[in-house]
Amino acid sequence: LKDSWSYRVISLGFTLLTIGILCGAVWANEAWGSYWNWDPKETWVFITWTIFAIYLHSRTNPNWKGSNSVLVASIGFLIIWICYFGINLLGIGLHSYGSFTLPSNLFRLIMSTS
């Protein structure tokens, strides 16, 4: 039952992710003049999309249902967090509008309290 629900939720998420990628590509073409630039954010989104495509594909094989598909789904979930927090907080590439910068004196502040 849980496996069935996860399949449904991931199927919906995969559909929405695909629509988001396509809409983002159209927007990127208007903003930057090309649909895809292999920016770090775009690359990690593609990796995420590929992992969940593998998950959905693996569900057609009876041997991959259960714990094997859960492993692939878990890897996909981890990659979503890397894509969202890792790339946004590092702020590299065209998607640097989500960057997180540390104050220059933060290191000195941390070292002075220890």
C-alpha positions in Angstrom: 0.0 0.0 0.0 2.8 2.5 0.9 4.7 1.5 -2.2 1.6 2.3 -4.3 1.2 5.7 -2.7 4.8 6.6 -3.2 4.5 5.6 -6.8 1.5 7.9 -7.3 3.1 10.8 -5.5 6.4 10.5 -7.4 4.4 10.1 -10.7 2.6 13.4 -10.0 5.9 15.1 -8.9 7.7 13.8 -12.0 4.9 15.2 -14.2 5.1 18.6 -12.4 9.0 18.6 -12.6 8.8 17.9 -16.4 6.4 20.8 -16.9 8.6 23.0 -14.7 11.7 22.1 -16.8 9.9 22.8 -20.0 8.5 26.1 -18.7 12.0 27.0 -17.4 13.6 26.2 -20.7 11.1 28.6 -22.5 11.8 31.3 -19.9 15.6 30.8 -20.2 15.3 31.2 -24.0 13.6 34.5 -23.5 16.0 35.7 -20.8 19.3 34.4 -21.9 18.8 33.4 -25.6 19.1 29.6 -25.2 16.9 26.9 -23.8 19.6 25.0 -21.8 23.0 26.2 -20.6 24.2 23.3 -18.5 24.3 25.7 -15.5 24.9 23.8 -12.2 21.2 24.2 -11.3 20.0 23.0 -14.7 22.4 20.0 -14.5 21.2 19.0 -11.0 17.6 19.3 -12.1 18.4 17.1 -15.1 20.0 14.5 -12.7 16.9 14.7 -10.5 14.6 14.2 -13.5 16.8 11.2 -14.7 16.8 9.5 -11.2 13.0 9.7 -11.0 12.6 8.5 -14.6 14.7 5.5 -13.6 12.5 5.0 -10.6 9.3 5.1 -12.7 10.9 2.8 -15.3 12.1 0.3 -12.6 8.5 0.0 -11.4 7.6 -1.8 -14.7 10.0 -4.6 -13.6 8.5 -6.9 -10.9 12.0 -7.6 -9.5 12.5 -3.9 -8.8 9.3 -3.3 -6.8 9.8 -2.9 -3.1 13.1 -2.2 -1.5 15.0 -1.6 -4.7 12.6 1.1 -5.9 12.6 2.6 -2.5 16.4 3.0 -2.7 16.1 4.8 -6.1 13.3 7.0 -4.7 15.5 7.8 -1.7 18.4 8.8 -3.8 16.1 11.0 -5.8 14.9 12.7 -2.6 18.5 13.3 -1.5 19.3 14.8 -4.9 16.3 17.2 -4.6 17.8 18.5 -1.4 21.2 18.9 -3.0 19.6 20.7 -5.9 17.5 23.0 -3.8 19.8 23.8 -0.9 23.3 23.0 -2.2 23.1 24.9 -5.5 20.9 27.7 -4.1 23.1 28.3 -1.1 26.4 28.1 -3.1 25.1 30.5 -5.6 27.1 29.5 -8.6 26.1 30.1 -12.2 23.1 31.7 -13.8 20.9 30.9 -10.8 23.0 32.9 -8.3 20.0 34.9 -7.3 19.4 32.4 -4.5 22.9 32.7 -3.1 23.7 32.8 0.5 26.8 34.8 1.5 28.5 34.7 4.9 29.8 37.9 6.5 33.5 38.2 6.1 34.0 38.5 9.9 32.0 35.4 10.7 35.1 33.2 10.8 36.8 35.6 13.3 33.6 35.7 15.4 33.4 31.9 15.6 37.1 31.6 16.5 36.9 34.3 19.2 34.1 32.5 21.0 35.9 29.2 21.3 
